Amino acid sequence: MGLARPLSRSVRLNGFATCLRLEQVYWDILARMAKINSCSVSALLSYVDREVHLRHGGVKNFSGLVRVVCVVHSLNEGTCSAE
């Protein structure tokens, strides 16, 4: 149940401070993604934010987008399992 616990964290998205509330499992996936890309979680999220703005003009639910990015990453890496 610890992975389902929501956590709010302060992150910087392209220089702007904001608060993002995600379940622990997503923060763990983001940390792995950042490590793979040799960057911080904030830098990774800034990249996602910038790309969605450039390609689609933004998104109304950034937290939902981050969850989808995490799930897609996990599926592509073969790490998505029912534990």
Buried (B, 14 or more C-beta within 10 A) or exposed (E): EEEEEEEEEEBBBEEEEBEBEBBBBBBEBBEBBBEEEEBBBBBBBBBBBEEBEEEEEEBEEBBEBBBEBBBEBBEEEEEBEEE
